[in-house]
Amino acid sequence: MRKTSPFFSVSALALMAAMPAAAQDAADDTNFFTGGDAGLDLRYRLELVDQEGFNRNATASTLLTKLWFKSKEVNGFSAYVEGTNVLVIGKETYNNTVNGNISRPVVADPDVTEFNQGYIQYKNDSVTVKAGRQGINLGNQRFVGTVGFRQNDQTYDAAAAIFTPFKDLTAVYGYVWNVNRIFGNDHPFGDLDTNTQVINVTYSGFEFGKLTAYAYLIDLNDAPVFGLSSSTVGARFVGSSAVSEGVKLGYEIEYASQSDYKDNPNDFNADYWAASLSASTSGLTGQIGYELLGSDGGVAFQTPLATLHKFNGWADKFLSTPGNGLEDMYASVAYKVPGDAGLGGTLLKVIYHDFSSDAGNSSFGSEWDVLVSKKVSKHITASVKAAFYNADGFATDTDKIWFTLGAKF
């Protein structure tokens, strides 16, 4: 088990001490634990990688098993616990980042068994407080997320509070002292010791969208990653409007400024811009967008706690922003087949990315991404997903294909 902060221990003990009294006051209530809910999630995935520079391809056949339990809520108090296991089925013919199989491309799904989440929660009409190991997804996960696509989640040892003083305003504050990354305990950077604060405030009272302001103060305590410590402050507006009968227009714009923070040895300031426009009708959606992770000429805007797989192409060539920054111009078309029978409910999506640098305006390459997914039944979902990266001055040509079957009970 990973190290536990004294702050976590004190918070957990305080909440646990309050629970027996709360349970006693709830006359004739079902027991705190026997009145809870439990579940099982399974996800099998076959990932194939063909990457230039490797004589052999990667094949990763893995099964994720996730067991979770949520206690009954008594006087606002509840508890949640979750364990996961990632099992390699067949031969481990890929580099999982800890097995030393460096002759094959990386697939960041190591075989692990982990205590994934475990927290105590208090909730009333205007405040929710959590203390313990937990998943945190803020906004579109561009800055803080759980990397849900990979088999092992990224979770946070944290204390977090969500305030809703009135209907349209939500404020989140979190203090994180450890990041449990997707690589598992055996990886030298499977954990990041940190003193990070996250602040996220959203107002959704506008008829045409919602506005979010945020500040992410990432203070990393391990010397090899001092360069990722940063202060990021920004704002995001996202919304949609009906422009005619059956046609909806979607739009988003975002700006953030990032600078060095705490022990970061660099002295830098970089900008982030994102904007997109989409139109939807009869299950068909088209979108064009632009994202800039800027550079001051030597140091670029970084997002080390993000769900990175969601951004800048599914081939994952830009998990760390190049020093001269990254411009991503993209377009996508998606169609969801109407109905439920047969192919009804099937989602088809194609995305094209054109990548270049911020400083120097160099071409990096381009990528096509393709997805076909369908909810087969109430409990089962299946998908086929692919990414084809064509290098032009950055990284190497890479093709990836994923076959995924998931079940939730």
Beta strands, then each sheet from edge to edge (+ up, - down):
strand 1: 37-51
strand 2: 58-70
strand 3: 77-88
strand 4: 113-123
strand 5: 127-134
strand 6: 155-166
strand 7: 169-180
strand 8: 191-206
strand 9: 209-218
strand 10: 230-244
strand 11: 247-260
strand 12: 269-281
strand 13: 284-293
strand 14: 326-336
strand 15: 347-356
strand 16: 363-375
strand 17: 380-391
strand 18: 398-408
sheet 1: 1+ 2- 3+ 4- 5+ 6- 7+ 8- 9+ 10- 11+ 12- 13+ 14- 15+ 16- 17+ 18- 1+
end
